[in-house]
Amino acid sequence: MTFKPKVLRFESLPSTNTELARLASEGGAEGLAVVADEQTAGRGRLQRAWSSPKGAGLYFSILLRPAIPTEDWPLITFMAALAVGDALREATGLQTDIKWPNDLLANERKICGILAEAIETPVGRAVILGIGINLTQNAFPPELSDVATSVSEATGQKPERETILAALLPALSRWYALLNEPEKIVAAWCSRSSYANGKLVQVSNGDEVWQGTTCGVEHDGALRLGTANGEIKLVRAGDVYKVRPSS
Ligand code: BTN
């Protein structure tokens, strides 16, 4: 599977995902992408807001029409996390970790979030793949200050948005081509995530909280959690938090 990227640039949008969904509903081609200098209503997973100050991040969405079974669609965010990891390493030298399902971390803080939304379009089902990379923020809103970081904070360099985008597009194309071989995506994801195996975590889905040790990922991307009573719980939605050992 391949796509030919065509990038539309905007000064300000409510959300690049929302704008691209509108273009997709008008028949936009696979590979159509939208970048904005700022988002006034940037969206994250689980109905959260995504802070998107002007010029401080890469706010990017791309339209994909993957010809893979629907059960494998969760792997689209996995391949995106792999691509962002490659792009950040190539463009800035930064090594990142991946926290299930799709947060990229630097120094244990979130540097990138990924939001994939499935939509119906006149020419079939599609995915709006949204990627937000914190580039130059050095101050975050109080609720994020302990958990977020940026490329400039992590590297001490001032990254250029276009340099990162220029590395991201071919990286996405490379990993997208591998979606037909889901086991390769899962294996690569596991090799790059310190959360894939042996991590003591708490998982919350909004209603329930579980604690356990991670023990791999299913073929469809579900996280395997070994609980204290010896069961393996499969996690398909929610937030994962590292549990710090008590002293
Ligand atoms: C998350 O970690 O919760 C996902 C954040 C995704 C943010 C990006 S920024 C570009 C695109 N447009 C949006 O409104 N959201 C995604």
Residues whose N, C-alpha, C, O or C-beta is under 5 A from the ligand:
A	BS01	BTN	S15 T16 N17 A41 G42 R43 G44 R45 W50 L58 Y59 F60 G113 I114 L115 G130 I131 G132
